[in-house]
Amino acid sequence: MAIDCSIQKYFPDLTNDQIDQFAAMGPLYRYWNERVNLISRKDIEGLYTHHVLHSLAIAKWGGLKPGDHVLDLGTGGGFPGIPLAVYYPEINFTLIDGTRKKIEAVNAIVAELKLGNVAAQHARAESLSDKFDHIIVRAVADLSKLIRWCRPLLLSPKSKIVLLKGGDLRKELQAHTHDFTIEQISLTSYFEEHYYDQKYLLIINQNQTV
């Protein structure tokens, strides 16, 4: 499986090393997905559009900066953390998930891709003592739970929770805590594929000192 053309279409300035790393994800995920359910087995052919490019919406937003330490909470099969770690080699990513087998597969993929800026751990948010510049999440739970889990892990009042989520979000947005303000960005403003209809990037900003 070569790199999907949509990756280079939207990110034309990738280095040769990055292109090679993205291309290697195809066979790596095919191999590991047969052994551990990292993504839906019916969706492996959609790996690049539905998972890699989806993760890179956070790069299109552009709020992560060199030197940041970013937590991927509930990484599952390594999304959005692994694609972002390829795109941002100067940013350190910690990937956590509560399923040990997934983290073992993620660590194997990270090693094959030679990503020195990634640490993947079998852990839950409640067990972490570190704090992070930003926290990225891909559709792990409803908004109120995510904010509750993330709040103690934010490094500063400028730290953000960056959430990839889809569907009708009106009820969740209405119920969120007012300690935070939320910017909602439609992914159709970044990508033209129909898959991104009703998919959003939520930038969650704190209104008070953490």
N, C-alpha and C positions, 0 to 999 in steps of 0.2 A: 504494500500500500504506500504510494508516494504521498508527498505532502499535497493536501488539497489545494487547488488553485485559489480558492477563496481566501486562504490565509495570506498568500502573497499579494492578492488583489487589494486587500484592506491594509496590509502591512508591507509595503513594497521595499522598505529600507532594512529588511532583515539581513544579517550577516550570513555568510556561507555556513558557519558553525550552527547558527540558529535554524537555518533551513534544514540542515542535516538532523538536528535534534527533533524538530517537528516531524520530519519524514520518518524518523525511527519510532515515533509514538505509535504509528499504525500497526506494525508487526508486534511490538511489545504489548500493546493492549489486546490485540487478538490472542496472543499466547496466554497472557495472564487472565483474560476474561473467560477462557475455557476452564480455568482452574478455580478462580474466585469470582464471584458475581460483582464485578466492579461497576459495570453499567448493564442495562438491560441487554441480554444476549441478542435480542431482536434488533437492537439499535447499533450494533458494532459497525455496520456500514455507514452510519451517520456520525461516526466518531468525531470527524473534523468539524462538521457544521453544527452538530447538536451539543458538543462538549468542549472541544478545543477552542473554536471560534467564539462560542458562548462565553467561555472563561475570559477570553481576550477583550470582551466588552469593557472590562475594568481598565485595560490598557488604553482603550479609546477615550475613556473618561479622563485619564491622565493625572489623577491625584496622588499616585504613589511616586515617591521621590528616592533618589540614590541615598543609601544609608539607612532607609527605613527598616524596621523589623516588623513584619506583617504576620498575623496569625490567620491561617485558614481553618476555621472551626467547622468540624464535621466534613472533612475533605472527601470521604467516600473513596472513590477511585483516583483521587489526586486532583480534583477539580474544585475551584479554579486554580489551585496553587501551582501545579506542575507547569501548565502552559505559561502562567505569569512568571514563574521562575526562569523559564527559557527566555522570555521576552525581556526580563529585568535581571540580568546577571549581577547587578550591583545592589540588589535588594535581598535581604535575608528573609526567608519564609519558614515558619514553623507550621507543619500540617498535623492536625490531630483528628482522631476518629475513635469511636468506642468499640469498633470491630477489629480485633487483632489481625485476622486474616487479611483484611483490606490493607492495613498498615504494612504488613509484611510484603504484600504485592507492591504497594506504593514504594517502599524502600528499595525493592528490586528494580523497579522502573527508574527511580531516581539514580541508582548506581549505574545502570546501563546508559542513561543519558548524561552521566558525569556532571550532575548538578551539585556543585559544592556549596550552593547557597540555600539548600533545603535540609531541614531536619524534620523527619516524620515520626510521630510518637503515638503509641496506643494510650490515649488519655481522653478525659472529658474536661470540659471547661472548668468545672468546679474544682478540679484537682491542680490547676495551674497556679503558680505563684508569680510568674513573670508578667510584665505588662508590655503592651505593644503599641506602636505608633498608629496602626490601623488594624482592623479585623475584617476579613472578607469571608462571606458566607454564600453558599449556593443552595437556597431552598431547603434548609434543614428543618425549620419549624416555623410557627407563626411569629409575627413580629414582636408581640409582647414578651414571649419566652426568650427570643433572641436577644432583645435589649437587656433583659434580666441577667442572662448568662454572660453577656459581653461587658456590661457596665464595670465590673470589678477589674477587668483586664485592660482597660484603656489607660494609656500612659499619661495623657495630658488632656486639658480641655479642648485642644485642637484635634485630638484623635477622633477618627471616624469609623463607623460601621458601614461597610459597603456590601450591599446585599443584591444578589441576582435572584429574581423571583418572577413568576408568571401568573396569568389568570386575572380574575377580577379581584383587585386588592382593596376595594373601597371599605369593606367592613374592618379589615385589619388596620388600615390607615386611620380610620375614625377612632379605633380603640387604643391607639398607641399612647404611651406616656408623654405628657407635655414637657418633660424635662429635655426632650429632643425635638428638633425640627427635621423634616424629611423632604429631600428633593427627589422627585420621581422622573426618570429619563426613559423614554421608550427606546428600545433597542433598534427599532426601525429607523431611528435617526442615525444609527451607525452602520447597519447592515440591511441589504435589500431582500434577502431571502425571506420567504413567507413564514418560515419556522419562527421568526422573531416577532411576528404579530402577537400582541398581548404578552410580550416579555419585557421586563423592566429592570433597570438598575436603580436601586434606592440608595441614596447617600444620606446617612443618618448622622446629623450633627448635634453635639451637645449644647444645651442652653445654659448649663451651669457647670461650675468646677466639679470635677470628679474627685 
